[in-house]
C-alpha cells in the first residue's frame, strides 16, 4: 500500500512538473510577444522595490539609532 501511494505521488509529481513547464513556456512566449509591455512592468516593479528598500533602510536606521541612543544613555547613567 505504501509503495502504491509513493508511486502515485511520483506520477502526480511528474505530471505537475510537465504541466508547470508547459505553462512556463506559454508565459515566456507571451512575454516575448509583449516585450515592450513587459519591460514597462519590470521597470515599474523595479522602482517599487527600490522605493521599498529605501524605506526599509530608513526605518531600520531610525530604529537602530534610537535603540543605541537609549542603551548608551542608560549605560552612562549606571556607569561606575
C-alpha positions, 0 to 999 in steps of 0.5 A: 500500500505504501509503495502504491501511494509513493508511486502515485505521488511520483506520477502526480509529481511528474505530471505537475512538473510537465504541466508547470513547464508547459505553462512556463513556456506559454508565459515566456512566449507571451512575454516575448510577444509583449516585450515592450509591455513587459519591460514597462512592468519590470521597470515599474516593479523595479522602482517599487522595490527600490522605493521599498528598500529605501524605506526599509533602510530608513526605518531600520536606521531610525530604529537602530539609532534610537535603540543605541541612543537609549542603551548608551544613555542608560549605560552612562547613567549606571556607569561606575 
